[in-house]
Amino acid sequence: MRTVELLLDETAELAVREAWRRLADAGLPSQARHRSPTNSPHVTLAACPELTAPIRWELAEVAAALPLPVRFTGVIRFERPTSVLAWALDLDATLAGLHRRVWEAVASDSPPGSLSPFHDPAHWSPHITLGRTRRAGAFTDRRIPGLLPAPPLSVRLTTLRSYDTETGALEVLRPRP
């Protein structure tokens, strides 16, 4: 699978990495424990089997719309097959429109049933993962919000990239020249 992701500006990335460190120091599941050199704070927009030429064409237009200012809205937890702790992003009209363009691009040239329903615009919840585990209820401890630094007030989504889950390769998706 190939993901389509947005990366954060440097200030926001440092804040997320600080949250990762604090969770790890407290002995909680944290993305800081994910030691891959490709591990960086990001927002996943979609995942598809392949980035075909038609998909790439559309994603180049999306990349041209960056950087995009967004706001964090606070801590969020998910319990879907894994437990996830994250900082949620405000799904304003601009971010929703950008996400819809990515979704339509990958859906237009991917086999039916190959896309995650979590990325469908009707169900997508933009967030930056702080910690993840297979242990149900891992982030219900009431002390967790107090462990985390405050998210930055202003954030910019700066770069569109893709991650190949089979090879581990990263690719920055750039606007057309």
N, C-alpha and C positions, 0 to 999 in steps of 0.2 A: 504494500500500500504506500501511497504518497500522500503526506499531509500537506495542507496549505495553512500557513501560520503567519501571524503578525508578531514582530519583535518590538520591544519597548525602547524608549529613549534611555540614555545612560543613567540618569537620575532614578528613574522608576526601576530599572533593572537592579541597581544597587539596593534599593529599598526592598525589593522582592528577595534578593539574595540574603539580606539581613534577616528577613522573616524566616527564610529557610534555615539559617544558622541558629536562630533562637529556638526553633522547633527541635532541631537536632540536638542542641545543647540540653534541652529539657527531656531528651530521650523519647521524643515523639517522632512518628513518621514524617520525613521531610524530603523534599526534592534535593536537598544538599547531599543526600546519601547517593544520589544517582550520579556516578562518577564519569559518565561518558563526556568526552570533550564537546559533544553536540548539545549537551544539556544547558539550556538557557531559558529564562522566563519568556513565555509566549502565550498568545491566544490562538487556539486551534479553530480555524474557520470551517474546514472540511477535510475529508480524506477520500481518496479515490484509488482505483487500481493502477492507473497510469495517467501521466500528464501528457495527453495527446497534443498534437499541433493545434487543433481548435480550442482546447482548454487553455493552452499556453497563450494563445492570441488574446483571449478574454482576460486572462490574469495579468498580462502586460498592461492592459487598460486600468485594472484595479491598482497595480503598483504605481501608476502615474498619479493616483489620487492621494498618495502619501506625501508627507506625514499627516496623520489624522489625530486631532486632540480628543481625548476621552477623559472620563472621571471614574475613579474607583468609588464604589458605593458601600463597601464594607465586607465583612467576612460572610462567607456562604459555605454550606456543607451539602455534599451530595452523598447519597447511599444508592449507588447503582452498581453493577456487581462489585465495585470497590468503594471504599470510603475515601472521600476527597474533601480536603479543606482548601479553600481558595479565597482570593479577593475577587469580588464581583465587579464588573464594569457596567456603567450606565449604558443601556441599549437605546441610545438616542436615534433619531431618524437617519443621521449620517452613517453611524456604525451599522445600523440595520440595513441600510441601502448597500453599503459595501459588502456586507456578508451575503446579502441576497444575490448580488452579482457573482460572487465566488461560487455560491451554491448552484446557481443556474449554469455557470460555466462547467463545473464538474459533472452536474447531472446531465447536461446536454450530450456528453460523449463518454458516458460510463454505462456498463451493463446494468439493467434493471436489478434492483435489490442489492447492489454492491456498496451503497452509501450508508453511513451510520445515521439512524434516525435522530441521534442526539445533535447532529449538525443541521438538520432540517430547520429552516427559519421559523417554523411553527413551534419548535421545541428547543432551539439553541439558547443557551445561557452563557454569555461571554464572561470569561473568568481567567485568572492566572492561578494555576495550581501551586499551592504551597506545600502540601503533603498528600500522599496517597498510600493506601494499604489495602490488603485483602481482608483485614480484620474489621468486621462490622462494628460500627459505633465507636471507632477509634478516636474520633474528634468531638465527642460529646462532653468531655471534661470542661467544666465551667471556667477553669483557669486559663484556657487556651487564648481567648481574646486578649487577656492581660499580658500574655507573653509576647504578643506581636507588636512590632512598631506600627505607628499610624501610616497608612498608605499615603503616598504623595498626593497633594491636591490636584496638581496638573500633570498629565501624562500625555505623551505623544506615541502613537503607534507609527514606527518609522520605516520598517522593512518588511517586505513580503518574502517568505521563503517556503521551501518545500523540504521535507525530510523523507527519505526512502527507508521504510521500516525494515526492509530486507537487507540492504547493503550498509545502512548507517550513513549514507552520503547526504550532505546538505547542499541545497542549491538556492541562491538568492534569485528571486524572480523579479526582473527589472522591467521598467517601461520600454516600449519600443523606441528606438532612436528617432 
